[in-house]
Amino acid sequence: MLGLARARDCRTLCATAASSWASARSMRAGLLEVHQESALPIDATLARIAEAVALHHGEGRRAAARERFAEIWADIGGERGDPLPVCVLAHSMADVQDDPRDELVWDLRALDAAGRITDEQVAAAGVPLSVAGLYPSLYLNLAECHRKLGDFDQARAYLQRARDTIGALGDDDYGRLIRDGLARVAEQLLR
């Protein structure tokens, strides 16, 4: 749901993340677009993830994207793999889950992997974002998962974490996208 912004995050996190939530998860779809527009090198694994994101967000082929993500997941060694692609892939895989409980599992994997990423790894991959810049989107997605599952206390807790880390983002399209997502989730939690 936080799609295109997540994709911009891959450059911007390569990580990245089609409803009222599409704007935040739309980051993931932007991964491929950012890769194509950038002269910066991008890791081959991140490029494969971006292509799978395009299957989902660009072509509407959710099941095909899920299959591709599963192949890449196996190739990178799952959770034991390099934390940057693990984070980006898990962040993207969450979007293609049918059950919010499964989405939550993938978003938690992304958060766990983010804790093992260094700014040096992010820079070496050509991602113009610090590790701190990954957290607002990760927390936002966790807030949304918990909201969908009816765990409003956890949703509010993750929403607050997202707010606490939003300063790591600039006043650019991506930063505004995540801030708008925070406002939407906050509004939904008031209902």
C-alpha positions in Angstrom: 0.0 0.0 0.0 2.8 2.4 0.6 4.0 1.3 -2.8 5.7 3.9 -5.0 7.4 5.6 -2.1 8.9 2.3 -1.1 10.3 1.9 -4.5 11.9 5.3 -4.3 13.2 4.1 -1.1 15.3 1.5 -2.8 17.2 4.3 -4.3 16.1 5.9 -1.3 16.0 2.5 0.3 15.7 0.7 -2.9 13.4 -0.2 -0.1 11.8 0.8 -1.0 7.4 -0.1 0.0 -3.1 0.7 -4.2 -6.0 1.8 -2.3 -6.1 4.8 0.0 -2.9 3.2 1.3 -1.4 3.0 -2.2 0.6 6.1 -1.7 2.7 4.7 1.1 3.3 1.3 -0.4 3.6 2.8 -3.8 7.2 3.4 -2.8 8.0 -0.1 -3.9 6.7 0.4 -7.4 9.0 3.4 -7.6 12.0 1.2 -7.2 12.1 0.3 -10.8 11.4 3.8 -11.9 14.1 5.2 -9.7 16.6 2.6 -10.9 15.8 3.5 -14.5 16.1 7.2 -14.0 19.3 7.1 -11.9 22.8 7.0 -13.1 23.9 5.4 -9.9 24.7 1.7 -9.9 22.2 -0.6 -8.2 22.9 -3.9 -6.8 21.7 -6.8 -9.0 19.5 -8.2 -6.3 17.9 -4.9 -5.7 17.3 -4.6 -9.4 15.6 -8.0 -9.4 13.4 -6.9 -6.5 12.5 -3.7 -8.4 11.4 -5.8 -11.4 9.2 -7.9 -9.2 7.7 -4.7 -7.7 6.9 -3.6 -11.2 5.1 -6.9 -11.8 2.8 -6.1 -8.9 2.4 -2.3 -9.1 3.0 -1.7 -12.7 1.3 -4.7 -14.3 -1.1 -5.8 -11.5 0.4 -9.3 -11.4 0.3 -9.8 -7.7 0.7 -13.6 -7.7 3.6 -13.4 -10.2 5.3 -10.8 -8.0 4.8 -13.0 -5.0 6.4 -16.0 -6.8 9.3 -13.8 -8.0 9.9 -12.5 -4.5 9.9 -16.1 -3.2 12.6 -17.0 -5.7 14.7 -14.1 -4.8 14.2 -14.8 -1.1 15.6 -18.3 -1.6 18.5 -17.0 -3.7 19.5 -14.5 -1.0 19.4 -17.0 1.8 16.2 -15.8 3.4 16.6 -14.0 6.7 20.2 -15.0 6.9 21.1 -13.0 3.8 22.6 -9.6 3.3 20.3 -7.3 5.4 19.7 -4.6 2.8 18.1 -6.9 0.2 16.4 -8.8 3.0 14.8 -5.6 4.2 13.8 -4.4 0.8 12.4 -7.7 -0.3 10.5 -8.3 3.0 9.1 -4.8 2.8 7.9 -5.5 -0.7 6.7 -9.1 -0.1 4.4 -7.7 2.6 2.4 -5.9 -0.1 1.6 -9.1 -2.0 0.2 -11.0 1.0 -3.5 -11.8 1.1 -3.7 -12.1 4.9 -2.8 -9.2 7.1 -1.2 -11.6 9.5 1.2 -12.7 6.8 1.8 -9.1 5.8 2.7 -8.4 9.4 5.3 -11.3 9.4 7.0 -9.8 6.4 6.9 -6.3 7.7 8.5 -7.5 10.9 11.2 -9.3 8.9 11.9 -6.0 7.1 12.2 -4.2 10.4 14.5 -6.8 11.9 16.8 -6.7 8.8 16.9 -2.9 9.0 18.4 -3.1 12.4 21.4 -4.9 10.8 22.0 -2.5 7.9 24.7 0.1 8.1 24.9 3.5 6.3 27.9 2.2 4.5 25.9 -0.7 3.0 23.2 1.6 1.9 25.7 4.0 0.3 27.5 1.2 -1.4 24.3 0.0 -2.9 23.7 3.5 -4.4 20.7 4.2 -2.1 20.6 8.0 -1.3 19.1 7.5 2.1 20.5 6.8 5.5 19.4 3.8 7.5 17.5 6.1 9.7 15.4 7.1 6.7 14.1 3.6 6.3 12.3 3.5 9.6 9.4 5.9 9.1 8.0 3.7 6.3 8.7 0.5 8.1 6.9 1.7 11.2 4.1 3.1 9.1 3.5 -0.2 7.5 3.5 -2.0 10.9 1.0 0.5 12.2 -1.2 -0.2 9.2 -0.9 -4.0 9.7 -1.9 -3.7 13.3 -4.8 -1.4 12.4 -6.1 -4.0 9.9 -5.8 -6.7 12.5 -7.7 -4.6 15.1 -4.8 -4.2 17.5 -5.2 -0.5 17.8 -2.8 -0.1 20.7 0.1 -1.6 18.7 -1.0 0.4 15.7 -0.8 3.6 17.7 2.6 2.6 19.2 4.1 2.0 15.7 2.5 5.2 14.4 4.3 7.1 17.2 7.6 5.4 16.3 7.0 6.5 12.7 6.4 10.1 13.9 9.5 9.9 16.1 11.7 9.0 13.1 10.1 11.1 10.4 12.7 13.8 10.8 15.2 11.5 9.0 13.2 12.2 5.8 13.5 15.3 3.7 10.8 17.7 2.5 10.6 16.0 -0.8 8.0 13.8 -2.6 9.0 10.7 -0.6 9.0 12.5 2.7 5.6 14.0 2.0 4.3 10.6 0.9 5.2 9.0 4.2 3.9 12.0 6.2 0.6 11.8 4.3 0.5 8.1 5.1 1.0 8.8 8.8 -1.9 11.3 8.7 -4.2 8.7 7.0 -3.4 6.0 9.5 -3.9 8.4 12.4 -7.2 9.5 11.0 -8.3 5.8 10.5 -7.4 5.1 14.1 -9.7 7.8 15.3 -12.7 6.2 13.7 
